[in-house]
Amino acid sequence: MGCVESFSSFYASAFKEVVDTTRAHVEKHGLLRDDAVKHVLGYGHVGDGNLHLNICAAAYTPEIEAVLEPFVYELTGTSLLSFDF
C-alpha cells in the first residue's frame, strides 16, 4: 500500500471539509474499498494553512488517478476554502 499526497493551502477551518469532501468523492465513484482507496486522510499546519491530503491505496491505478487528479485541482483552484500566498 502507498499514499499519494497533495499539498495545498486552505483555511484551517476548512481542513475537515476538504478531507470529507474528497472521501465522499472517492466513495461516490466506488473506489473506497480494500482493493482500491483504503483511506483518505489529512494533516496540516494550522498556523499557516497547509493541508497534506493523503490518499492511501493498494496501488495508484489510472482509475484512481482519473477520479482524483481533476477533482483535487478543481477543489484547490476554485474553492472558497483555499487561498494563495
C-alpha positions in Angstrom: 0.0 0.0 0.0 1.2 3.5 -0.8 -0.1 7.0 -0.3 -0.3 9.9 -2.8 -0.1 13.3 -1.1 -1.5 16.6 -2.3 -0.1 19.6 -0.6 -2.3 22.7 -0.7 -3.2 25.8 1.3 -6.6 26.0 2.8 -8.1 28.0 5.7 -7.6 25.9 8.8 -11.4 25.8 9.4 -11.8 24.0 6.1 -9.4 21.1 6.7 -12.1 18.6 7.8 -14.4 19.7 5.0 -11.7 19.2 2.3 -10.9 15.7 3.6 -14.6 14.7 4.0 -15.4 16.1 0.5 -12.6 14.2 -1.1 -13.5 11.0 0.8 -17.2 11.3 -0.4 -16.0 11.9 -4.0 -13.8 8.8 -3.9 -16.7 6.8 -2.4 -19.2 8.1 -5.0 -17.0 6.7 -7.7 -16.9 3.3 -6.0 -13.2 3.5 -5.1 -13.3 3.5 -1.3 -12.7 -0.3 -0.9 -9.9 -2.5 0.3 -8.5 -3.2 -3.2 -8.5 0.5 -4.2 -8.5 3.5 -2.0 -8.3 2.4 1.6 -8.0 5.8 3.4 -8.4 9.5 2.7 -6.6 11.4 5.4 -5.3 14.8 6.1 -2.9 16.6 8.4 -1.7 20.1 8.3 -0.1 23.1 9.8 -2.9 25.0 11.3 -0.8 28.2 11.7 0.0 28.5 8.0 -3.0 26.7 6.5 -1.1 24.0 4.8 -3.0 20.7 4.4 -1.4 17.4 3.3 -4.2 15.4 1.8 -3.2 11.8 1.7 -4.9 9.1 -0.5 -3.8 5.7 0.7 -4.4 2.9 -1.8 -3.4 -0.6 -2.6 -1.9 0.7 -5.8 -2.3 4.1 -7.5 -4.1 3.0 -10.6 -5.1 5.0 -13.7 -8.7 4.7 -12.5 -7.9 6.3 -9.2 -5.8 9.0 -10.9 -8.7 9.8 -13.3 -11.1 10.3 -10.4 -8.7 12.3 -8.1 -6.5 14.5 -10.2 -9.1 16.8 -11.7 -11.1 16.8 -8.5 -8.2 17.9 -6.3 -7.1 20.5 -8.7 -10.6 21.9 -9.0 -11.1 21.9 -5.3 -7.9 23.8 -4.6 -8.1 26.1 -7.6 -11.6 27.4 -7.4 -12.7 26.7 -3.9 -13.5 29.5 -1.5 -11.9 27.2 1.1 -8.4 27.8 -0.3 -6.1 30.7 -0.6 -2.8 31.7 -2.3 0.3 33.1 -0.7 
